[in-house]
Amino acid sequence: QQQVKQSPQSLIVQKGGIPIINCAYENTAFDYFPWYQQFPGKGPALLIAIRPDVSEKKEGRFTISFNKSAKQFSLHIMDSQPGDSATYFCAASRDSGGYQKVTFGTGTKLQVIP
Amino acid sequence: DAGITQSPRHKVTETGTPVTLRCHQTENHRYMYWYRQDPGHGLRLIHYSYGVKDTDKGEVSDGYSVSRSKTEDFLLTLESATSSQTSVYFCAIQGTTTYEQYFGPGTRLTVT
């Protein structure tokens, strides 16, 4: 199974709140889990990534939590700001003979209200 | 932006016409990818390349072909465009020392 399930589809939070986006996968061969941020009219930009041997990774206000046994991972945005309003994609990838086979979630549209 | 440009950025074409989209990179990366992005589907891989003249199919390759005659250029061709190919197309490169993929700015294609 190559699917990556992402929820919620959309999310509205107040400034300063902590939006949480969840993803689940089936294929245990995945060995790299990136998150991408996309603004309207732009390409997805790599935000933060984690490997399955780590349970948590923080970069600035962004944190990935990873639960290998449950095959789930999530993105938390601390002290969210209106500038964080964007669409967020989780992904899972594995090495496939050199190239990275990446499976993307369907995206979460986040709106942070001032 | 990882030195990736895409052209054109917007295109409107009629059903049945051929269309070629171009991806250009300036950093000599070996692996290049073409994705399409559609609401409710995320990004789906069309084709990828692992070197000059070396390409392979992704999960949604029907109706598309690619070519890579130079390291820096990866072309995506719709031989006979259909309305179902209306989408936003993104090119990506794979970092040389990491697993990350970096995306270009995209091409919005409308097939009428």
Interface residues (C-beta under 8 A of the other chain):
Chain A: Q6 Y32 P34 Y36 G41 K42 G43 P44 A45 L46 A49 F89 S93 D95 G98 Y99 Q100 K101 V102 F104 G105 T106 G107
Chain B: D1 I4 Y31 Y33 G40 H41 G42 L43 R44 L45 Y48 Y50 D56 F90 Q94 Y99 E100 Q101 Y102 F103 G104 P105 G106
